[in-house]
Amino acid sequence: MYQLDGKSAIITGAAHGIGKAIAARLLDEGCAVGLLDVDLDGLKATSKELSAKGKVAIASCDVSSSLSVEKGVSTLTDSLGPIDILINNAGICKVGKLLETDVETWRNTFAVNVDGIFHMVRAVTPSMVDRRSGCIVNIASWMGKSGVASYGAYCASKFAAVSLTQSLACELGEFGIRVNAVGPGLVVDTKMRDESEVKRKAEGLPSAFDRAQSIPLRRPGFPDDIANAVAFLSSAQASYITGETISVTGGLWND
Ligand SMILES: NC(=O)c1ccc[n+]([C@@H]2O[C@H](COP(=O)([O-])OP(=O)(O)OC[C@H]3O[C@@H](n4cnc5c(N)ncnc54)[C@H](O)[C@@H]3O)[C@@H](O)[C@H]2O)c1
């Protein structure tokens, strides 16, 4: 549908959830994929599951470390050649009121969700600039457009991801590189969501499926919903779109 034959993509946080669904979707479009994650066992299992669809390379990588990113990207480019598409998906979310958030949680959230994008862009973009072509998609959140109680650190990090998307789009457009973001809503069937649900349940807060009743489309999102938007933004059909954060939320709702 989006004809990515002959292209190569790197996807961070691809061992589970949304990143894994994006990898599967890009493979279905004919793209070779390089998967990075801190969870090497998870990466191996994902690679085994997806490799029937096309070329899959993996490398263990902590996106919060510039050194780890340089090594991981180098391993993947050795196998895949120059990278056409970068998907910054790795992210963490710790639920908690801002005044009760410790410094370590705040720093870790920014180290993965914000520094991770910065490190990946620095490692992958120079070869895109040389080739005057490329595409970056950052996975932000609906919480990157709206502050929410008990998600203060996470919201701030996702606002930063949206802002980085806009600044990078301004700086890289002249080199033929488009930079966009996708802002998922409430997406189930992911590790992060499962962990957040356990915590919400312990605090007596409503479940994802209960909360989905206030979403206009009356259902939670699934990883494939996000992967579809990423495949579109990565394709030539989106060739005049840059600097945007597309919400994939089933419509707006009040949490
Ligand atoms: N699930 C949702 O409802 C939802 C909503 C909005 C945005 N998002 C965003 O979507 C993205 C994917 O989340 P998900 O729901 O699929 O969660 P997930 O936990 O299933 O996947 C996140 C992946 O990132 C990896 N990861 C974590 N820290 C890393 C690090 N330092 N370096 C490399 N990899 C690391 C994890 O091992 C995991 O495989 C995240 O950026 C998240 O903020 C999710």
The ligand as an SDF file (V2000), in Angstrom:
LIG
                    3D

 44 48  0  0  0  0  0  0  0  0999 V2000
    0.5740    2.3760   25.2540 N   0  0  0  0  0  0  0  0  0  0  0  0
    0.0600    3.5950   25.2460 C   0  0  0  0  0  0  0  0  0  0  0  0
   -1.0990    3.7990   25.6470 O   0  0  0  0  0  0  0  0  0  0  0  0
    0.8540    4.7560   24.7140 C   0  0  0  0  0  0  0  0  0  0  0  0
    0.1840    5.9790   24.5720 C   0  0  0  0  0  0  0  0  0  0  0  0
    0.8820    7.0680   24.0850 C   0  0  0  0  0  0  0  0  0  0  0  0
    2.2160    6.9460   23.7230 C   0  0  0  0  0  0  0  0  0  0  0  0
    2.8470    5.7480   23.8660 N   0  0  0  0  0  0  0  0  0  0  0  0
    4.2630    5.6990   23.4890 C   0  0  0  0  0  0  0  0  0  0  0  0
    4.4750    4.6360   22.5770 O   0  0  0  0  0  0  0  0  0  0  0  0
    5.8320    4.1790   22.6860 C   0  0  0  0  0  0  0  0  0  0  0  0
    5.8310    2.6580   22.8260 C   0  0  0  0  0  0  0  0  0  0  0  0
    5.1740    2.3150   24.0390 O   0  0  0  0  0  0  0  0  0  0  0  0
    4.3900    0.9450   24.2650 P   0  0  0  0  0  0  0  0  0  0  0  0
    3.0730    1.2850   24.8380 O   0  0  0  0  0  0  0  0  0  0  0  0
    4.4830    0.0980   23.0550 O   0  0  0  0  0  0  0  0  0  0  0  0
    5.2460    0.3450   25.4820 O   0  0  0  0  0  0  0  0  0  0  0  0
    6.1230   -0.9880   25.6040 P   0  0  0  0  0  0  0  0  0  0  0  0
    6.6260   -0.9330   27.0130 O   0  0  0  0  0  0  0  0  0  0  0  0
    5.3670   -2.1810   25.1610 O   0  0  0  0  0  0  0  0  0  0  0  0
    7.3260   -0.7200   24.5870 O   0  0  0  0  0  0  0  0  0  0  0  0
    8.3780    0.1630   24.8630 C   0  0  0  0  0  0  0  0  0  0  0  0
    9.6750   -0.4890   24.4410 C   0  0  0  0  0  0  0  0  0  0  0  0
   10.7610    0.4120   24.7020 O   0  0  0  0  0  0  0  0  0  0  0  0
   11.8300   -0.3430   25.2480 C   0  0  0  0  0  0  0  0  0  0  0  0
   12.7000    0.5320   26.0170 N   0  0  0  0  0  0  0  0  0  0  0  0
   12.4580    1.0800   27.2460 C   0  0  0  0  0  0  0  0  0  0  0  0
   13.5090    1.7940   27.6330 N   0  0  0  0  0  0  0  0  0  0  0  0
   14.4370    1.7310   26.6430 C   0  0  0  0  0  0  0  0  0  0  0  0
   15.7280    2.2600   26.4750 C   0  0  0  0  0  0  0  0  0  0  0  0
   16.3300    3.0050   27.4130 N   0  0  0  0  0  0  0  0  0  0  0  0
   16.3940    1.9950   25.3150 N   0  0  0  0  0  0  0  0  0  0  0  0
   15.8330    1.2110   24.3660 C   0  0  0  0  0  0  0  0  0  0  0  0
   14.6100    0.6650   24.4800 N   0  0  0  0  0  0  0  0  0  0  0  0
   13.9300    0.9240   25.6100 C   0  0  0  0  0  0  0  0  0  0  0  0
   11.1540   -1.4040   26.1010 C   0  0  0  0  0  0  0  0  0  0  0  0
   12.0130   -2.5000   26.3980 O   0  0  0  0  0  0  0  0  0  0  0  0
    9.9780   -1.7850   25.2240 C   0  0  0  0  0  0  0  0  0  0  0  0
   10.2860   -2.8190   24.3310 O   0  0  0  0  0  0  0  0  0  0  0  0
    6.4310    4.9120   23.8890 C   0  0  0  0  0  0  0  0  0  0  0  0
    7.2020    6.0080   23.4460 O   0  0  0  0  0  0  0  0  0  0  0  0
    5.2050    5.4080   24.6330 C   0  0  0  0  0  0  0  0  0  0  0  0
    5.4760    6.5590   25.4080 O   0  0  0  0  0  0  0  0  0  0  0  0
    2.1960    4.6400   24.3570 C   0  0  0  0  0  0  0  0  0  0  0  0
  1  2  1  0
  2  3  2  0
  2  4  1  0
  4  5  1  0
  4 44  2  0
  5  6  2  0
  6  7  1  0
  7  8  2  0
  8  9  1  0
  8 44  1  0
  9 10  1  0
  9 42  1  0
 10 11  1  0
 11 12  1  0
 11 40  1  0
 12 13  1  0
 13 14  1  0
 14 15  2  0
 14 16  1  0
 14 17  1  0
 17 18  1  0
 18 19  2  0
 18 20  1  0
 18 21  1  0
 21 22  1  0
 22 23  1  0
 23 24  1  0
 23 38  1  0
 24 25  1  0
 25 26  1  0
 25 36  1  0
 26 27  1  0
 26 35  1  0
 27 28  2  0
 28 29  1  0
 29 30  1  0
 29 35  2  0
 30 31  1  0
 30 32  2  0
 32 33  1  0
 33 34  2  0
 34 35  1  0
 36 37  1  0
 36 38  1  0
 38 39  1  0
 40 41  1  0
 40 42  1  0
 42 43  1  0
M  CHG  2   8   1  16  -1
M  END
$$$$
